[in-house]
Amino acid sequence: MSTPNAPYDLVVIGGGSGGVASARRAASYGAKVALIESSRLGGTCVIRGCVPKKLMMYAAQFGQTLREGLQPGWQVAQAEFSMAQWQEAKGKEIDRLEGIYARMLENSGVETIRGHGVIKSTTEVQVGDRVLNTQRILIASGAAPNRSAFSGLELAATSNELLDLSTLPKRVGVIGAGYIALEFACILRGLGSEVSVFYRGDLPLRGFDESIRDRLVTAMKLQGIQLFPDTDFKSLGQQGALFELQTAAGVHTFDFVLNATGRSPNTQGLGLENIGLRTGPAGEIEVNKYSHTGIKGVYAVGDVTNRVNLTPVAIAEGRALAENEFNGKNLSVDHSSVPTATFTSPPIGSVGLTEEQAAKRAPTRVYETEFTPMKTKFSGGEQKTYMKLLIDDATDRVVGIHMLGEDSPEMIQLLGVLYTMGATKADFDRTIAVHPSSAEEWVLLRELTRKVG
């Protein structure tokens, strides 16, 4: 596939999940591929996001189980959490995973180049003193935390720094109401920190189903997390080791402040101006359904495109691009049927439309249930599980599935298969329940809650 004037068939800028997946798939079809990464292989998800976050979540869940007294009949000695020991173990695991990424690239025949890639032309990418000639350029540079929502916000830590802590802060202020903000609020509370969450809206998790948003607020308050909706932010300052968050309602003091106000596409310093590639309103690289930019031979996948900013989506986009370019396929990723999990406490699983979206689209039947799981009830806990099915009234097809409760991330993966296949309510109804389990409630939702739309 290579030509004399283009030593590389593909140069990838970014060694995160999307870039690595695309590079390896392209190389598997004989393409000569170079991948450029200025930091660590694995990107946000592996190094400073999903993976270490979930490792921290495991630690928090264990602490919560201890505080709930385990199951009746157990006696447990006083337990203490060491952030330093967790940090050491986390570091070893992340190093191990990065090593796997490096070996996968090497074994695939992808050349990994360390440094900052700058696009010089549609066929040239510069890394340090080296200029790579290529037929195709794939931008997979991901996203970076926002730091300028109000004065002094740059003083706050982001999730990057939080995941590198060796001591657990006593009093934590979280700024933001997206899934990153709420996940870390629940994790830190589970580890023993006093946590307060500040956000501008009336409810957290904008874009999620309203029923889920309402119930998560209740669940977080039950854990002792203080919520401050409708916050008018003024400034963040620092006095010695303490941070002072100034809002219209007053001043709040913390040992640690987490900036979780969102992330923006990471396009600075890539040389986009050299090829006339403009970014969209949020700084994103605009692409079509095949991940093509408006510039021939230049492509983009993952968070830098600001479509559906999830690791598995970036991987799917990257692989589809490689299949199309090097294996003659015509693939695109359906962004409307992506199952998602939010690792709050309790966690959330969702796929498809929210009730609000479904009601605007067509008449919709709503089936829902809320209950205290057996394990929670037996151990004296109060957290409830909530499930909702949204059914298109004309076709009986499932158009939305939402859950708040233990094991929802595991359930939503398989429920996502049913959603993608076009399952109907009748399919759920004729499925035999697995008893006793929380999952059986999905096939026992017989009574209509309401009709909307």
C-alpha positions as CSV (number, residue, x, y, z in Angstrom):
1,M,0.0,0.0,0.0
2,S,2.9,2.3,0.6
3,T,4.2,4.6,-2.2
4,P,7.8,5.9,-2.7
5,N,6.7,9.5,-1.9
6,A,4.8,8.5,1.3
7,P,6.8,6.3,3.6
8,Y,3.8,6.0,6.0
9,D,0.3,5.0,5.0
10,L,-1.0,6.4,8.3
11,V,0.4,8.7,11.0
12,V,-1.6,8.8,14.2
13,I,-1.4,11.7,16.6
14,G,-2.3,10.4,20.1
15,G,-1.7,7.2,21.9
16,G,-5.0,6.8,23.7
17,S,-7.5,4.1,23.1
18,G,-8.9,5.4,19.8
19,G,-5.5,6.1,18.3
20,V,-4.0,2.8,19.4
21,A,-7.0,0.8,18.1
22,S,-6.9,2.5,14.7
23,A,-3.1,2.1,14.4
24,R,-3.1,-1.6,15.2
25,R,-6.0,-2.4,13.0
26,A,-4.5,-0.5,10.0
27,A,-1.1,-2.3,10.6
28,S,-2.9,-5.6,10.6
29,Y,-3.8,-5.0,6.9
30,G,-0.2,-4.3,6.0
31,A,-0.2,-0.5,6.3
32,K,2.9,1.2,7.5
33,V,1.9,3.1,10.6
34,A,3.5,5.5,13.0
35,L,1.9,6.6,16.3
36,I,3.0,9.8,18.1
37,E,2.4,10.2,21.8
38,S,3.8,13.1,24.0
39,S,2.9,11.5,27.3
40,R,2.0,7.9,28.3
41,L,0.5,5.3,26.1
42,G,-3.1,4.4,27.0
43,G,-4.4,8.0,27.1
44,T,-6.9,9.4,29.6
45,C,-8.8,6.1,30.1
46,V,-5.9,3.9,31.1
47,I,-3.5,6.4,32.7
48,R,-5.6,9.1,34.4
49,G,-9.3,8.2,33.9
50,C,-11.5,5.2,33.7
51,V,-9.1,2.5,35.0
52,P,-7.5,4.2,38.0
53,K,-10.9,5.8,38.9
54,K,-12.5,2.3,39.1
55,L,-9.6,1.1,41.2
56,M,-10.3,3.9,43.6
57,M,-14.0,3.1,43.4
58,Y,-13.3,-0.5,44.5
59,A,-11.5,0.8,47.6
60,A,-14.4,3.1,48.4
61,Q,-17.0,0.3,47.9
62,F,-15.1,-1.9,50.3
63,G,-15.1,0.8,52.9
64,Q,-18.9,1.3,52.5
65,T,-19.4,-2.4,53.0
66,L,-17.5,-2.3,56.2
67,R,-19.4,0.7,57.4
68,E,-22.7,-1.1,56.7
69,G,-21.5,-3.9,58.9
70,L,-21.2,-6.5,56.1
71,Q,-23.9,-9.1,56.5
72,P,-25.4,-9.9,59.9
73,G,-23.2,-12.5,61.7
74,W,-19.8,-11.0,60.7
75,Q,-17.5,-9.3,63.2
76,V,-14.8,-7.1,61.6
77,A,-11.9,-5.4,63.4
78,Q,-11.4,-1.7,63.0
79,A,-10.2,-1.0,59.5
80,E,-8.3,2.0,58.1
81,F,-7.7,3.1,54.5
82,S,-4.1,4.1,53.4
83,M,-4.2,6.3,50.4
84,A,-0.4,5.9,50.1
85,Q,-0.7,2.1,49.8
86,W,-3.5,2.4,47.3
87,Q,-1.4,4.9,45.3
88,E,1.5,2.5,45.2
89,A,-0.6,-0.4,44.0
90,K,-2.4,1.7,41.5
91,G,0.9,2.9,40.1
92,K,2.1,-0.6,39.5
93,E,-1.1,-1.6,37.8
94,I,-1.1,1.4,35.5
95,D,2.6,0.7,34.6
96,R,1.6,-2.9,33.8
97,L,-1.2,-1.8,31.5
98,E,1.0,0.8,29.7
99,G,3.5,-1.9,29.1
100,I,0.8,-4.0,27.5
101,Y,-0.1,-1.1,25.2
102,A,3.5,-0.7,24.2
103,R,3.9,-4.4,23.4
104,M,0.7,-4.6,21.5
105,L,1.8,-1.7,19.2
106,E,5.2,-3.2,18.8
107,N,3.8,-6.7,18.0
108,S,1.4,-5.1,15.5
109,G,4.3,-3.5,13.6
110,V,3.3,0.1,14.6
111,E,6.2,2.4,15.1
112,T,5.8,4.4,18.3
113,I,7.4,7.9,18.4
114,R,7.6,9.8,21.6
115,G,7.1,13.5,21.3
116,H,4.6,16.2,20.3
117,G,3.2,15.9,16.8
118,V,2.6,19.1,14.8
119,I,0.8,18.9,11.4
120,K,2.9,20.9,8.8
121,S,0.8,19.9,5.7
122,T,-1.7,17.3,4.7
123,T,1.1,14.9,4.1
124,E,3.7,16.0,6.8
125,V,3.8,15.7,10.6
126,Q,6.7,17.0,12.6
127,V,8.0,15.5,15.8
128,G,11.0,17.3,17.2
129,D,13.5,17.6,14.3
130,R,11.9,14.7,12.4
131,V,9.3,15.2,9.6
132,L,7.1,12.2,8.8
133,N,5.7,11.9,5.3
134,T,2.3,10.2,5.1
135,Q,-0.7,9.6,3.0
136,R,-3.1,9.9,5.9
137,I,-3.2,11.8,9.2
138,L,-5.4,10.6,12.1
139,I,-5.9,13.1,15.0
140,A,-6.8,11.2,18.2
141,S,-5.5,13.7,20.7
142,G,-8.4,13.4,23.1
143,A,-9.6,16.1,25.5
144,A,-8.2,18.1,28.5
145,P,-9.9,19.6,31.6
146,N,-11.4,23.0,31.4
147,R,-9.8,25.5,33.8
148,S,-11.4,28.9,33.1
149,A,-15.0,28.8,34.2
150,F,-14.5,31.5,36.8
151,S,-11.6,33.4,38.5
152,G,-9.1,31.2,40.3
153,L,-10.4,27.9,39.0
154,E,-6.9,27.1,37.8
155,L,-5.9,26.7,41.5
156,A,-8.1,23.6,41.8
157,A,-7.0,20.1,41.1
158,T,-8.4,18.1,38.2
159,S,-9.1,14.4,38.1
160,N,-5.5,14.0,36.9
161,E,-4.1,15.3,40.2
162,L,-6.8,13.6,42.3
163,L,-5.8,10.2,41.1
164,D,-2.1,10.9,42.1
165,L,-2.9,11.8,45.7
166,S,-1.0,9.9,48.5
167,T,-3.0,11.3,51.3
168,L,-6.8,11.5,51.6
169,P,-8.1,15.1,52.1
170,K,-10.5,15.6,54.9
171,R,-12.7,18.3,53.4
172,V,-13.3,18.3,49.7
173,G,-15.1,20.7,47.5
174,V,-16.2,19.4,44.1
175,I,-17.1,21.9,41.3
176,G,-19.3,20.5,38.6
177,A,-22.3,18.2,38.1
178,G,-21.2,15.9,35.3
179,Y,-20.4,12.2,35.7
180,I,-16.7,12.9,36.6
181,A,-17.7,15.3,39.4
182,L,-20.3,12.9,40.9
183,E,-18.3,9.8,40.5
184,F,-15.4,11.3,42.5
185,A,-17.7,12.9,45.0
186,C,-19.1,9.4,45.8
187,I,-15.7,7.8,45.8
188,L,-14.1,10.3,48.1
189,R,-17.1,10.1,50.5
190,G,-16.8,6.3,50.5
191,L,-13.2,6.6,51.5
192,G,-14.1,8.9,54.4
193,S,-13.8,12.5,53.1
194,E,-16.3,15.2,53.9
195,V,-17.6,16.1,50.4
196,S,-19.6,19.1,49.1
197,V,-20.6,19.4,45.5
198,F,-21.4,22.8,43.8
199,Y,-23.1,23.3,40.5
200,R,-25.0,25.9,38.5
201,G,-28.1,23.9,37.6
202,D,-31.0,22.7,39.7
203,L,-30.1,19.0,39.2
204,P,-26.8,17.2,38.4
205,L,-26.1,15.0,35.3
206,R,-27.6,17.2,32.6
207,G,-28.7,15.1,29.7
208,F,-29.5,12.0,31.8
209,D,-33.1,10.8,32.4
210,E,-34.9,13.1,34.9
211,S,-35.9,10.2,37.1
212,I,-32.3,9.1,37.5
213,R,-31.2,12.6,38.3
214,D,-33.8,13.1,41.0
215,R,-33.0,9.7,42.7
216,L,-29.2,10.2,42.5
217,V,-29.6,13.4,44.5
218,T,-31.5,11.5,47.2
219,A,-28.9,8.8,47.2
220,M,-26.0,11.2,47.5
221,K,-27.6,13.1,50.4
222,L,-28.2,9.7,52.1
223,Q,-24.4,9.2,52.0
224,G,-23.8,12.5,53.7
225,I,-22.7,14.4,50.6
226,Q,-23.7,18.0,50.7
227,L,-25.2,19.4,47.5
228,F,-25.2,23.0,46.5
229,P,-27.4,23.5,43.4
230,D,-28.0,26.9,41.7
231,T,-24.5,28.1,42.7
232,D,-23.4,31.4,41.5
233,F,-19.6,31.1,41.5
234,K,-17.4,34.1,42.2
235,S,-13.9,33.0,42.7
236,L,-11.5,30.4,44.2
237,G,-8.6,31.5,46.3
238,Q,-5.9,29.9,48.4
239,Q,-4.7,30.8,51.9
240,G,-1.8,28.6,52.8
241,A,-2.9,25.0,52.6
242,L,-6.6,25.9,52.5
243,F,-8.8,26.8,49.6
244,E,-11.6,29.3,49.8
245,L,-14.5,29.0,47.3
246,Q,-16.4,32.3,47.1
247,T,-20.0,32.0,45.9
248,A,-22.9,34.5,46.0
249,A,-24.1,32.6,49.1
250,G,-20.9,32.9,51.0
251,V,-17.4,31.4,51.5
252,H,-16.6,27.7,51.8
253,T,-13.3,26.4,53.0
254,F,-11.7,23.1,51.9
255,D,-8.4,21.1,52.1
256,F,-8.8,20.0,48.5
257,V,-10.9,21.3,45.6
258,L,-11.7,19.3,42.5
259,N,-12.4,21.1,39.2
260,A,-14.8,18.8,37.3
261,T,-16.4,21.5,35.1
262,G,-15.9,19.4,32.0
263,R,-13.3,18.7,29.3
264,S,-12.6,20.3,25.9
265,P,-11.1,18.8,22.8
266,N,-7.3,18.8,22.9
267,T,-6.5,20.7,19.7
268,Q,-4.0,23.3,20.9
269,G,-0.6,23.2,19.3
270,L,-1.5,20.5,16.7
271,G,-0.8,22.8,13.7
272,L,-4.4,22.7,12.5
273,E,-4.0,26.2,11.1
274,N,-1.3,25.0,8.8
275,I,-3.8,23.0,6.8
276,G,-6.8,25.3,7.2
277,L,-8.7,22.9,9.5
278,R,-11.0,24.9,11.7
279,T,-12.6,23.7,14.9
280,G,-16.3,23.8,15.9
281,P,-18.0,25.8,18.7
282,A,-16.6,23.7,21.5
283,G,-13.2,23.5,20.0
284,E,-13.9,20.1,18.4
285,I,-12.7,18.8,15.1
286,E,-15.8,18.4,13.0
287,V,-16.1,15.1,11.1
288,N,-18.7,13.2,9.1
289,K,-20.0,9.8,10.1
290,Y,-16.9,8.1,8.7
291,S,-14.6,10.3,10.8
292,H,-13.4,12.4,7.8
293,T,-12.6,16.0,8.4
294,G,-13.1,18.6,5.7
295,I,-9.5,18.2,4.6
296,K,-8.7,15.2,2.3
297,G,-6.5,12.7,4.0
298,V,-7.0,14.1,7.5
299,Y,-9.3,12.2,9.9
300,A,-10.2,12.4,13.6
301,V,-11.7,10.0,16.2
302,G,-12.5,10.0,19.9
303,D,-13.0,12.9,22.3
304,V,-11.3,15.4,20.1
305,T,-14.4,15.2,17.9
306,N,-16.7,15.7,20.8
307,R,-19.3,13.2,19.6
308,V,-19.8,10.6,22.3
309,N,-16.8,10.9,24.6
310,L,-16.4,7.3,25.8
311,T,-13.4,5.0,25.4
312,P,-15.3,2.1,23.6
313,V,-16.7,4.7,21.2
314,A,-13.2,6.0,20.3
315,I,-12.0,2.4,19.8
316,A,-15.0,1.6,17.5
317,E,-14.4,4.8,15.5
318,G,-10.7,4.2,15.2
319,R,-11.2,0.6,14.0
320,A,-14.0,1.5,11.6
321,L,-11.7,4.1,10.0
322,A,-8.9,1.6,9.6
323,E,-11.3,-1.0,8.1
324,N,-12.6,1.6,5.6
325,E,-9.2,2.8,4.5
326,F,-7.2,-0.4,4.5
327,N,-9.8,-3.2,4.1
328,G,-12.3,-1.8,1.7
329,K,-15.2,-1.6,4.2
330,N,-17.9,1.1,4.5
331,L,-18.4,1.2,8.3
332,S,-19.6,3.9,10.6
333,V,-20.4,4.0,14.3
334,D,-24.0,4.3,15.5
335,H,-23.7,6.9,18.3
336,S,-27.4,6.6,19.2
337,S,-27.2,3.1,20.7
338,V,-24.3,3.4,23.0
339,P,-24.8,1.9,26.5
340,T,-23.2,3.9,29.3
341,A,-22.3,3.4,32.9
342,T,-21.7,6.0,35.5
343,F,-19.8,4.8,38.6
344,T,-21.5,6.9,41.2
345,S,-22.8,5.3,44.4
346,P,-25.1,3.7,43.5
347,P,-24.0,3.4,39.9
348,I,-26.1,4.2,36.8
349,G,-26.7,2.3,33.6
350,S,-28.4,3.8,30.5
351,V,-29.0,3.2,26.8
352,G,-31.3,4.9,24.4
353,L,-33.6,7.8,24.8
354,T,-34.5,9.6,28.1
355,E,-38.2,9.8,28.9
356,E,-38.1,13.5,28.0
357,Q,-36.6,12.7,24.5
358,A,-39.0,9.8,24.0
359,A,-42.0,11.9,24.8
360,K,-41.0,14.5,22.2
361,R,-40.5,11.8,19.6
362,A,-43.7,9.7,19.8
363,P,-46.3,8.3,22.3
364,T,-44.4,6.3,24.8
365,R,-45.3,3.8,27.5
366,V,-43.3,4.1,30.8
367,Y,-42.7,1.1,33.1
368,E,-40.7,1.6,36.3
369,T,-40.0,0.0,39.6
370,E,-38.1,1.0,42.8
371,F,-37.2,-1.3,45.6
372,T,-34.6,-2.1,48.3
373,P,-32.4,-5.0,47.1
374,M,-32.3,-8.1,49.3
375,K,-28.6,-7.7,50.3
376,T,-29.1,-4.0,51.2
377,K,-32.2,-4.7,53.2
378,F,-30.7,-7.7,55.1
379,S,-27.6,-5.6,56.1
380,G,-29.7,-2.6,57.2
381,G,-29.0,-0.3,54.3
382,E,-31.3,2.2,52.8
383,Q,-30.2,2.6,49.2
384,K,-32.8,1.8,46.7
385,T,-32.6,0.4,43.1
386,Y,-34.6,2.1,40.4
387,M,-35.4,0.7,36.9
388,K,-37.2,2.2,33.9
389,L,-38.2,0.9,30.5
390,L,-39.4,3.2,27.8
391,I,-41.6,1.6,25.0
392,D,-42.6,3.1,21.7
393,D,-46.4,2.7,21.9
394,A,-46.9,2.0,18.2
395,T,-44.2,-0.6,17.7
396,D,-43.8,-2.0,21.2
397,R,-40.0,-1.5,20.7
398,V,-37.8,-0.6,23.7
399,V,-36.5,2.9,23.1
400,G,-34.8,3.6,26.4
401,I,-33.5,1.7,29.4
402,H,-32.3,3.3,32.6
403,M,-31.2,2.0,36.0
404,L,-29.8,3.4,39.2
405,G,-28.6,0.6,41.5
406,E,-25.9,-2.0,42.3
407,D,-24.8,-4.0,39.3
408,S,-26.3,-1.6,36.8
409,P,-23.1,-1.2,34.8
410,E,-22.9,-5.0,34.4
411,M,-26.6,-5.3,33.4
412,I,-26.6,-2.4,30.9
413,Q,-24.0,-4.1,28.7
414,L,-26.3,-7.0,28.0
415,L,-29.4,-4.8,28.0
416,G,-27.6,-2.7,25.3
417,V,-27.4,-5.8,23.1
418,L,-31.2,-6.2,23.4
419,Y,-31.7,-2.5,22.6
420,T,-29.5,-2.7,19.6
421,M,-31.3,-5.8,18.3
422,G,-34.6,-4.0,18.5
423,A,-36.1,-5.9,21.4
424,T,-39.8,-5.3,22.2
425,K,-41.7,-5.2,25.5
426,A,-43.2,-8.5,24.5
427,D,-39.7,-10.0,24.3
428,F,-39.0,-8.9,27.9
429,D,-42.4,-10.2,29.1
430,R,-41.9,-13.7,27.7
431,T,-38.5,-14.1,29.2
432,I,-38.4,-16.2,32.4
433,A,-37.0,-14.5,35.5
434,V,-33.8,-15.5,37.3
435,H,-34.8,-15.6,41.0
436,P,-33.8,-14.2,43.4
437,S,-32.0,-11.4,41.6
438,S,-32.4,-7.7,41.0
439,A,-32.1,-8.3,37.2
440,E,-35.4,-10.3,37.2
441,E,-37.3,-7.1,37.7
442,W,-36.6,-6.2,34.1
443,V,-38.9,-9.0,32.9
444,L,-41.5,-8.5,35.6
445,L,-42.5,-4.9,34.7
446,R,-46.1,-5.7,33.9
447,E,-47.9,-2.7,35.2
448,L,-47.9,0.5,33.1
449,T,-46.7,3.5,35.1
450,R,-47.8,6.2,32.7
451,K,-48.0,7.3,29.0
452,V,-46.2,10.3,27.7
453,G,-46.0,12.0,24.4
